[in-house]
Amino acid sequence: MSAVRRKFGDEYQAVGLARCSARRERQRFVDKNGRCNVQHGNLGGESSRYLSDFFTTLVDLKWRWNLLIFLLTYTVAWLVMASLWWGIAYLRGDLHQAHGDTYSPCVANVYNFPSAFLFFVETEATIGYGHRYITERCPEGIVLFLFQSLLGSVVDAFLIGCMFIKMSQPKKRAETLMFSRAAVISQRDAKLCLMFRVGNLRNSHMVSAQIRCKLIKVRRQTPEGEFLPLDQCELDVGFGTGADQLFLVSPLTICHEINSESPFFCLSQRSLRSEQFEIVVILEGIVETTGMTCQARTSYTEDEVLWGHRFLPVMSLEDGFFRVDYSQFHATFEVPTPPYSVKEQEENLSQSSLLNSPFEKKTRREQVCPPDCADAAEEKNKLPAKLQKISSRKEGLPPKALRMSSSNTEKTFSTGDLLKIQEISPISDGEDSDNRMQLKALKINAKAVTQSTSELKLQKDFPGMGTLEVKLEDNFPAKL
């Protein structure tokens, strides 16, 4: 095998590339030129519906079939009508009798079939050479002449009208509407967007131009198990904001914002390689010169969507006018773009916001700190200002003492508890007098609180003693 590769290296590589490209190329639903790759078969008895709209059927036929039908129709009509004129001359005996001065034939100077054919053509085309003419002594000839005039007008109107409409079809106008060969995905205004470019090569405008996009997924299965071979869904290109209404004077970049409502919400740079979809673009508008509606179509497969690219600008300002350089119409360049999908970006943003929030910080602290440390921190927040100051300086204070010292929440202090606090954490000789004074004030305050709470219990037992209430209120501390 290696010898074969060394001998036919170039040919082997070419065949390998051809096979690779053939494998990657798949069947399109809509070609780049807008032709739909759909064929209708097994119609059965429904084929008669085409004859019910025969005019549209003729218009939809290809040019070679239209020209063939055009020639056959006139040829058959001429031969049939010429045969009728020859038959009248034959039945009256005009072909066998000499046309003298006294003899009055149905059609003068008709001797055989070629002369009858020439008479029909002269009558149909209103040429009127004057040599052959119909006489007044031929009533059947007059009737055939009227029928020929009516039938000729109908055939001319039908065939000439068909040819005129086919020649003036707006499909040719769509040939001068351009679409970019590839679509790009990049950020615009801090939002991930799918973009492609459209342009008009003619100076005549497209009136009321509107653009639509369809996403066709090759294979999709519903939660109920139904298999959809070609599932179609809409891509929003500004329907709600009016951005889909185009003023197509210069090339425009059409933008589809990828958000939570977009079918590309979960699409990332990595998943783009394994996806199979087709984006069908439909541009509709009224031709300014003819007033006929024109529609141009194209499509983009997943291989024609470039991640992290942007279109080159094609507009430039010249002396008094804007110039469009169509040589750069399909050109793109790379730009920094996150390779993640919009869904992944939103999830990462929400996680980072939760980590930065105070609630998350508290939760992490509770997970890291032991229960005793958490209780101490919680009780420290409930302490009065003086105790908080003391506890911040004396970190060795146990949690039990901190819980007993919260006078604003529990109000169940006693002097015995304060004495226990002194026994557990005695003040060293080296501390300043400020700490001693604060602890002494705390003992006095706790004693007063204990006394006041006992007096409140006494007041609850004897609610009728008004004078006692006044005395108790006089003994309350300032805060109570």
N, C-alpha and C positions, 0 to 999 in steps of 0.2 A: 504493500500500500504506500509505503514511503517513497519507493521508486517511482510509482505512478505519480505521486505528488511532485516529485522533483522533475519528472519528465513533462508533465502536463500541469505545471503549477498555475499558470495564468488561467488556463481553461477551467481548471478545477475550482479556482476561486470565483470565477465568473458564474459558473453553474451554481455554486453555493450561495452567492449573493442573490441570484435570480430566484432560487428556491425560497430563500428567506423572505424576499420581498413579496413573492407570490403567497407565502403563508400569512404574512402580516396583512395583506390586502384582503378585505372582506367585502361582502355585498352591501351596497348602499341602498337606502330607501329612496333618497333623492340625490341625483348626481350634482356635480359642481355647476353644471350648466342649467340646473333647474328641472331636468326631466325626471319624472317619477318612474321608478323601476317596478311597475305593477302591471301585470297582465291578467285579464279576465278570461277565465276558461270555464267550460262545462255549463254554458248558459242554458242549454236545452231549448225550451219553448220561449225563453225570454229574448231570443234574438229578434223576434218580430218587433220589439220595441224600437229598434233602430230605424225601421221603415216608417214608423209613425212620425218620426222627426227626421225626415229624409234630407231636408235642407241642412240641418246641423251635422248630419252624417257626412254629407258632401264636403262641408267646410272643414271637418276634422280629418278628412282623408289627406294623404300625402299628395304632393304636387303631381307626381307622375300618374296617379290614379285620377286626379281631377282633370288633367289634360286628356287622358284617354276617354273619360266619360264625355268631355266636351266635344271631342271630335266624333265619337260614335253617335252621340245624340243628333248632331246636325247632319251627319252623313245618312243615318237611317231615316230621319225626317224628310230629307230631300228626296231620297229614293222612293219612299212611300208616296209622297205627294206627287212626284213625277209619274209614278205608276198609275195613280188615280186619274191624272189628266190623260195619260195614254189610253187607259181603259175607256174613258168617255169617248175619245176620238175613235177608238176601235169599235165600240158599240154603235155609234152613229154612222159608221162607214166613211169617216173622213179620211182614213188612211188609204182607202182603195179608190176613191173617186178623185177625178181631176178637179182642181179648184179653179173653176172658170169664173166668168163675170156674173153668171146667173146663179151660181151655186153659193149658198151661205152656210159655211161650216160652223161648228161650235167654237173652235179656236182657229183663227186664220194662220196659215203657214205652218201647221203641225202635220208632219208627214210620217214621223217615226218616233221611237222612244227618245233618242237624243234631242230631237226638236222639242218634245214634251218636257224633257228635263230642263232645257234652256228656258222654256217659257215659265216654268215654276221658279227658277232662280231669278229671272228678271222680275217676276211679280213679287217674290219674297223680299228681294233686296231693293225693290222700288227703283230699278234701273230704268226700265221703259225705253227700250231701243225703238219701238214703234213698228217693227216688222211683224211680230206676233202679238195678237190681241184677241180678246174674247168678244164674241158678237152677242147681240141682244136676242137671238133666236135659240139660245141654249140655257134653259132654266136650271138644268142640273149643273152646268158649269158655273152659273152665278152662285148657287148654294155652296159648291166646293170652293169657290173663290173666297166667300165670306169665312168659311171654316178655316181655310188656309191662313187668312189674315189674323184671326183670333188665336189659332194655335201657334203661329210664328211669334206673336207678341208675348205669349206666355212662356214659350221656350227661351226667347231672348232675355226676358226679365229674370227667369230662373237661373240660367247658366251664367249670364253676364253679372248678375248680382252676386252669385256664389263666388265667381272669380274675383270680383272687386273686393268683397269682404275678406277673402283669403289673402289677397295682396295687401290689404290695409289692416291686417291683424296686428294688435299691439305687441305680439311676441317679438317682433323685430326691434321694437322700441326697448324691450328688456335687454337686448344685446348691448346697449350702451349704458347699462347700469352695472357698476362694478362692485364686487365684494372682495374683501381681502382673502388671500389663500388660506390663512390660518387665523385662529382666534387666540387670544392671550388672556392670562390670569395674572393680575398684579394688584397692588394697592392703589386706590384713588381716594383721597380725602380720608385716610386712615381706615378705609374699608376695603375688604377683598372683593374684587369685581372680575367678572368675565366680560371681555370686550372684543369687538370686531369692528371693521371699518367698511363703510359704504360710500359710493361716489357716483356722480352723474357726469358722463362724458359730453353731453350736449349742452348747448347754451339754453335751449328751451327747458323750462322748469316742469317738475312733476307737481301738479296741483293736488293738495290734500294728501300728501304722501304720508303713509302710516306703515310702521314696521311691527312685525310680530315674530315670536320665537316659540318653537315647539321642541321639547326634549323627547326623543324617542329612545326608549330603553329596549335593547334587543331581547332580553329575557327578564321576566319578573313574575314572581309567584305571590299571590295574595295570601293573607292569613287563613282564608278558607280553603286553600289548596288549588285555587284556579290558576292556570298557567296563561300568562299574557305574552304572546310572542313579540308584539310591537306595541308597547304601552306608551301612550302620548300624554304629556303633561305640559302645562304652560310655563314659560319663563317670563318673568316680569321684567320688561325693559322700559318701565316708566308709564305704565297704564294709568296708575292713580295720580301721577303728577303731570301728565300730559307730555312727558318726554318722548313718547312714541310717535307724536305728531312732528314730522320732520320738515324743516325748511332746507331742502336739498339743493342748495346753490353751490356749496363746496363740500369736499369730503367730510363726513361726520364719523365719529367713533361712538358706536352704540354700546351702552354699559348696562350690565345686569349685576345688581348688588347681591352678593352671596350672604344671606342672613338665615335666621332660623326658619323662615318660610320658603327658602330656596331648595330645590332638589339637590343642590351641590353643598348642602350644609355640612355633610360629613366627608366631603371630598378633600383629600390632601395630595401632596405631590407624589407620595408613594402609591396611594390607592388609584391615582390617575392612570398608572401603567397597567393595572389589572381591570379597569372598568371597560364596559362596552356600551357605548351610547352614541347617539347622533343628534346634533343640534340642527334643526331645519329653520332657516331664516326666510321669511316671506315679506317682501316689500311691495306695497300696493299704492297706486296713485292714478291720477287722471292725466293723460297726455295733454299738454297745453295746446298743441296745434290741432289735434283731431277731436279732443273731448272724449276719447275712449278710455276705458279703465285698463290699466296695465298692471301686470303682476310679474315680479321677478323673484326667483327662488334660488337658494343654494343650501349647502349643508356642510357641517364640520363634524368629523369623527373624533374619537378620543386621541388619535395620533396627530391630529391637526390642531390640538389645543396646547399651547406653549405656556408652561408655568414659569412665572418670574420674568416675563417679557413685556415690552411696551412698544407701541408703534412710533416710528419716526415722524416728526412733523413734516408736512408737505406744503404748508402755506408760507408764503413770503410776501413782504410788502415791496412793491416796485414803485416806479414813478407814477403815482396817481391811480394805481389799481393793485389788486391782490393776484398773485400768481400761484398756480397749483402745479406742483412737480409730481406728475404721476409715475415717474420712475422710482420714487420712494414710497409708492402707495402700499406695497406689500412688505416693506422692510420693517424689521423689529430689532430691538436691542435689549439686553438683559438688565434687570434692575433688582436690587435686594428685596426679596419677598420671603416671608416666613413659609417654611415647607409644611406647616400644620394646617389642618382644616379649621374652619370658623368654630366648629363645635369644640375642638381641642383648645383653641385659644380662649374661648369663653370659660371652659373648665379651669384652665390654668389661672386665668384672671380671678375667678371666684375663689380658688384655693389660696392664692396669694393675699386676697383681701381678708379672708378669714384668719389667716396667720397673723396679719397685721392688726386685727381688731382687738380691743381690750378683753372681750369675753374669751377669745381664744388664748390670749396670754394668761388669763386667770386659770383656764382649764389646764394649760400646760404646766403651770406652777403647781396646781393641785396634784397633777400626775407625778411630778418630779419630787415634791416635798413629801415627807412622811406625815401621818395624821397628826402627830403632836405638834409639828411645825405649823401645819395648816390651822390647827385650833389656836395656837399662840398668835398667829398672824391675824386671825379673825377676831380674837378677843382684844388684840392690841388696837384694832380700829374702833372698838367700842369703849375704850378707856377715856377718861377725861383728859383735858389738855395737860394737866400737871402730871398725871400718871404716865401719859404717853411720853412726856419729856424725860421722866425718871427711867421708864422702861427702855427708852432709846439709849440712855447712858449706861444702864445696868442690864446687859444682855443675859446675865445669869439668872434672872427672875423666872421662877417656874411657872408653868401654865396655870396651875391651881391658884396661885396668888393673883395672876392677871384676871382670872375669871371672878375672883372675889372682889376685885377692886373696881369693877364696872358699876358705878353707882347710878349712872344715867339710865341703865336698862333694867337691872334687877332690883336695886334699892333694898338689898337684904344683907347689908354689912353688919358686922358686930365687932366689938373691940377685941373679942377673942380671936377672930380671924386676922385682925391686924397684928395682934401679938404673935400669931403663928407666922405671919409674913416676916416679922422681925427675927423670929427664931430661925427661919429657913434661910433668909438672906440678910444677915447682919451687915450693917454699914461699916466699912473699914475706916480706920483712923485717918487715912490719907485723903478721904473725900472732903470736899469743900463744905462749908456751912450751909450753902444753898440747898443741897440735897437733904440735909437734916431738917431744915425748916420746912421743906415741902412734905417730907414724910410725917412730921409732927402735925402739920396742918391737915393732912389726910386723916390722921387718927382722930383729931378733934371733929372733923367733918363727919366721919363715919359714926362717931359717938352721937353727934347731934341727930344724924339721920335715924339711928337706932331708937333714940329717945322719941323722935317725932313719930316714927311708925308705931311705937307702942301706944302713944297717945291717940293716934288715929284709930287703932283697934278699940281703945276705950271709948272713943266717941261713937264708934259704930254700935257698941253694945248699949250705950245710953244716949240715944239721939235727942232726948228732950232736954238735956242740960245745956241751956243757951249760954249761961255764964261760964261754964266749963269750956265751951267752944271758943269763947273770946280769949280765955287764958291760954288755951292750947295754940291758938293762932299767934299769940304774942310770943310763945316759946319756939315757933317755927324758925328754921334758918332763913336766910334771905332768899335763897333759890326756891324753897318750897312756898 
